[in-house]
């Protein structure tokens, strides 16, 4: 074999692996774009559904949009001009889509203010609470699973605690936390959103039950992962049990838990409404309740569309996380596309 042949053979594996890495990157990029595309379709469906629900609602559209506000010819004319009610239905639909794309959700004639500014001003506190509750849920689930997986007594104790948390209503847990840590021990404020200390109890109230559900699924996956051949190999390298669980076992066990988390994200958004009421926090929960009671339909529609947007964004991020956690999903999709 000549030197030239040896050089060519030596370059072949490098070229093969380089091409394979490019294929993997292209596959991942295309699947991420597909996830974003499906998310946009879901948002379009949510906006279209809000328009259809307004058209199919019983009663006059003008009366629905005015709510409990006094109906006058001037207000009626302003609503007809803003919503284009004198235009053909298809024109109204495309006008509505255009307004939503530009962040224009109309005007609340009960509160006498623009709906976009009102909802956006209350969205940040709700997103802060949802994000904090999600962190609590993930930390609780990971700690519970890693510490108790494969250990009979700790597993039984953790399972009992998780069952209690899952069975306890969010508002009741919030009241209990307030009684113990705010009224009795005076460690956290009772209400408001002044600083991070006011976020601790609401996040615990909203996130612990979700963490208990995720923890059960994650523990079962981790116990299966610890029985796989790779676990024996890692132990033969001299790695400790904690390293095996955190660095190797969790990645194999995380996919079902991540899937479940994606499904339960909607519970966080809906649970935030009750939690904000219990702890007297600002946010979408308060204005949603007030809008429903006052029949302020523009505000209700805006909250519904923005909640769908937040849910789609979080679900899309979870879908992308699937691909990063399990390369087999990318390989399967690439093989199916051939």
Secondary structure in CASP SS format (residue, H / E / C, confidence):
PFRMAT SS
TARGET T0000
AUTHOR 0000-0000-0000
METHOD secondary structure of the structure
MODEL  1
X C 1.00
X C 1.00
X H 1.00
X H 1.00
X H 1.00
X H 1.00
X H 1.00
X H 1.00
X H 1.00
X H 1.00
X H 1.00
X H 1.00
X H 1.00
X H 1.00
X H 1.00
X H 1.00
X H 1.00
X H 1.00
X H 1.00
X H 1.00
X H 1.00
X H 1.00
X H 1.00
X H 1.00
X H 1.00
X H 1.00
X H 1.00
X H 1.00
X H 1.00
X H 1.00
X H 1.00
X H 1.00
X H 1.00
X H 1.00
X H 1.00
X H 1.00
X H 1.00
X H 1.00
X H 1.00
X H 1.00
X H 1.00
X H 1.00
X H 1.00
X H 1.00
X H 1.00
X H 1.00
X H 1.00
X H 1.00
X H 1.00
X H 1.00
X H 1.00
X H 1.00
X H 1.00
X H 1.00
X H 1.00
X H 1.00
X C 1.00
X C 1.00
X C 1.00
X C 1.00
X H 1.00
X H 1.00
X H 1.00
X H 1.00
X H 1.00
X H 1.00
X C 1.00
X C 1.00
X C 1.00
X C 1.00
X C 1.00
X C 1.00
X H 1.00
X H 1.00
X H 1.00
X H 1.00
X H 1.00
X H 1.00
X H 1.00
X H 1.00
X H 1.00
X H 1.00
X H 1.00
X C 1.00
X C 1.00
X C 1.00
X C 1.00
X C 1.00
X H 1.00
X H 1.00
X H 1.00
X H 1.00
X H 1.00
X H 1.00
X H 1.00
X H 1.00
X H 1.00
X H 1.00
X H 1.00
X H 1.00
X H 1.00
X C 1.00
X C 1.00
X C 1.00
X C 1.00
X C 1.00
X E 1.00
X E 1.00
X C 1.00
X C 1.00
X C 1.00
X C 1.00
X E 1.00
X E 1.00
X H 1.00
X H 1.00
X H 1.00
X H 1.00
X H 1.00
X H 1.00
X H 1.00
X H 1.00
X H 1.00
X H 1.00
X H 1.00
X H 1.00
X H 1.00
X H 1.00
X H 1.00
X H 1.00
X H 1.00
X H 1.00
X H 1.00
X H 1.00
X H 1.00
X H 1.00
X H 1.00
X H 1.00
X H 1.00
X H 1.00
X H 1.00
X H 1.00
X H 1.00
X H 1.00
X H 1.00
X H 1.00
X H 1.00
X H 1.00
X C 1.00
X C 1.00
X C 1.00
X H 1.00
X H 1.00
X H 1.00
X H 1.00
X H 1.00
X H 1.00
X H 1.00
X H 1.00
X H 1.00
X H 1.00
X H 1.00
X H 1.00
X H 1.00
X H 1.00
X H 1.00
X H 1.00
X C 1.00
X C 1.00
X H 1.00
X H 1.00
X H 1.00
X H 1.00
X H 1.00
X H 1.00
X H 1.00
X H 1.00
X H 1.00
X H 1.00
X H 1.00
X H 1.00
X H 1.00
X H 1.00
X H 1.00
X C 1.00
X C 1.00
X C 1.00
X C 1.00
X C 1.00
X C 1.00
X C 1.00
X C 1.00
X C 1.00
X C 1.00
X C 1.00
X C 1.00
X H 1.00
X H 1.00
X H 1.00
X H 1.00
X H 1.00
X H 1.00
X H 1.00
X H 1.00
X H 1.00
X H 1.00
X H 1.00
X H 1.00
X H 1.00
X H 1.00
X H 1.00
X H 1.00
X H 1.00
X H 1.00
X H 1.00
X H 1.00
X H 1.00
X H 1.00
X H 1.00
X H 1.00
X H 1.00
X H 1.00
X H 1.00
X H 1.00
X H 1.00
X C 1.00
X C 1.00
X C 1.00
X H 1.00
X H 1.00
X H 1.00
X H 1.00
X H 1.00
X H 1.00
X H 1.00
X H 1.00
X C 1.00
X C 1.00
X C 1.00
X C 1.00
X H 1.00
X H 1.00
X H 1.00
X H 1.00
X H 1.00
X H 1.00
X H 1.00
X H 1.00
X H 1.00
X H 1.00
X H 1.00
X H 1.00
X H 1.00
X H 1.00
X H 1.00
X H 1.00
X H 1.00
X H 1.00
X H 1.00
X H 1.00
X H 1.00
X H 1.00
X H 1.00
X H 1.00
X H 1.00
X H 1.00
X H 1.00
X H 1.00
X H 1.00
X H 1.00
X H 1.00
X H 1.00
X H 1.00
X H 1.00
X H 1.00
X H 1.00
X H 1.00
X H 1.00
X C 1.00
X C 1.00
X C 1.00
X C 1.00
X C 1.00
X H 1.00
X H 1.00
X H 1.00
X H 1.00
X H 1.00
X H 1.00
X H 1.00
X H 1.00
X H 1.00
X H 1.00
X H 1.00
X C 1.00
X C 1.00
X H 1.00
X H 1.00
X H 1.00
X H 1.00
X H 1.00
X H 1.00
X H 1.00
X H 1.00
X H 1.00
X H 1.00
X H 1.00
X H 1.00
X H 1.00
X H 1.00
X H 1.00
X H 1.00
X H 1.00
X H 1.00
X H 1.00
X H 1.00
X H 1.00
X H 1.00
X H 1.00
X H 1.00
X H 1.00
X H 1.00
X H 1.00
X H 1.00
X H 1.00
X C 1.00
X H 1.00
X H 1.00
X H 1.00
X H 1.00
X H 1.00
X H 1.00
X H 1.00
X H 1.00
X H 1.00
X H 1.00
X C 1.00
X C 1.00
END
